[in-house]
Amino acid sequence: MADDEKLPIKMLNDRLLVRIAGPEGERRSSGGILIPATAQMSKRLAWAEVVAVGPNVRAMETGDQVLFNPEDRYEVEVRGEDFIILRERDIHAVASPRHEEGGTGLYL
């Protein structure tokens, strides 16, 4: 197979492929202050965008934002970009426009 051929990726079972926006670990406070990855907070959860879902994933779709524990993950590099593989049961919350009715009143 030639190096320029790209194969499609299909997630299996209840797996999700997600991408974390921005440099890993860095975040901004509500006041706009950049907090570096070295400033650890105890058991802080992280948000990521769903890129692909397996056939048995029921509560999430591509494009959703999911909340997960960064310590419970597998990292993979695909075509030079870093992604994380999670199981559906490891997701704590989902943010999506389709969840507007009966929401919690919290918005990202």
C-alpha positions, 0 to 999 in steps of 0.5 A: 500500500502506498504511503499517500493512501488513507484508510477510513477508521471505524470505532468499535463497540462502545468506544469514542474517539475525541479531540481535546481543544488547545494545548493539553492541560492548559486552560483559561480562567473565567477572567482570561488568565492562562493556567498552565498544565503544571498547575495541577488541580485535584481530579479535574475533569476535561471537555473534549469534542467527539470525532467518531463513535462506535455502533453501540454508543447511544448517548453521544454523536459526532460533534458533541462535547463530552466531560471525562476524567483525563486519567482514564484514557488511551491516546492515539496519533492519527495522521499527525493529530492526537486523539483520545479513545474513551468508553461510553461509560467513562463519560460524565456529561454531554453538551449538545444543542439537541439537549436543550429541552429539559436541560439543567440551565448550564450552558457552555 
